[in-house]
Amino acid sequence: MKLDATTTTTAICIVNRRAGTIVVETGVPTDPDATFGVLEPYASTLHLVGHEATGWSAWLHRELEARGMPMVLLETHHSARMLEAQLNKTDRNDARGLAQLVRSGWFKPVHAKSDAANRTKL
């Protein structure tokens, strides 16, 4: 499963772990409650929920993790390089491609900063 989140919307793509086929593809406002509403019916079968590291992704990551989702934060530059071959760059296609990366294990996980660390500027 993959989330492609911007400041306003999150593209969601859930793929079958074995076959790689799309199970669910939708978009919601970037909000933990809206995102969890889509994920909750599949919670018992979700292996990993991945999303790219961005300025607000640590917040979304922590909120979904607190709701029991098996979260992984993907290193942004590595993920972008993996998607360079895409002809049509959209949030929906990014979610599809990154869902396949999570499914295959071809990603670099990164640490989600705490809320206090995100608020601290050096």
N, C-alpha and C positions, 0 to 999 in steps of 0.2 A: 504494500500500500504506500502511496506517496501523496504528499501535500505540496502544492506549489503556491506559496502564500505571498501576497502583496499587502500593502497597507490597507486595502479595501476588500479584496476578494481572495479566496483560496480555491484553487482547482484541486479536486480530489479524484484520484484514480486508484481503484482497488483491483489488483490482478490476482488470478489464481496462481498460487505458489508453484504448483507442478507444471501446468500447461502454459502459463503466462497469458491466458486469455483475460480480457477485461470483464470484471464482475460488476463494477459500478464506476460511473464517470459522471461527475457533477461539479458544480461550483456553489460556494456559499460565501456569506460575508466572513471576513477574517475575524473570527470570534470563537473562543473555545467551545461555547455552548452549541453554536451552529455546527461546528466541525464534529463535535462529539455526537450530535444528533444523527449525522450520517454514518459515523463509525460504529455506534453502539450496537446496531443489529448484527454486526459482523465481529464483535469484540472477542467472542470465544474462538474464532478461527483466524484472527489476525496474527501473523508471525512477527512482523515489524511494521511500524509506521514511520516512514522517513520523510524528512524535509530539509531543505537547504538552510544553512546558517545565514541569517540576516539580522538586522538590527532589532526586530521584534520577534524573531523566531524563538529566542530563549523563553520568552513569556508564554508563547503558544505551547512550546515543548513542555514546560513545567506544568501548565494547566491540564494538558492532556495526560501527562504522566500521572498526575494526582488523581485522575479519573480512571486509572488502571490501564491505559494504553501502553503497549510495548514500543516506546519511542527510540529513534536514532536520529541524530543530527548529522547531516552530510556536509563535508567540506565543500564550500562553494566553488572554488577554482577547479578542483578535480571534477566535480559534477559538470561544470560548464564545458570543460574539455571533452568529456564523454559525450556531450550532446551536440558538438560542433557540426556533425554530419547532417543534422536535421535540415531539411529544405524549408519547412514552414515553421518558423519560431513563434509559438503561441504558448500561453500558460497551460492550455489543455494538452498540447503536445509535450511540453516539458514535464507535466505530471505523468504522462504515459511513459516517457523515456526514463524518468527517474524511478518510477515504480518498477520498471524492468531492472534498473541498476540495483535497487534494494533486493529484489527477488533473486538476482544472480550473485549478490554479495560483492559486486565490483564498485565499492564505494569506500571512502575514508571517513570514519566517524570522528566527530569532534565533540568537545565538552560544551555543554550548555552552561553559560555563566549564570551565577545567582542574580537575583534582582538587585541586590546591593552592588555587585560588581558592575552591572549594566548602568547603574546610576552614577558610578564613580568615573570621573574624567581625570586623566593624568596630564 
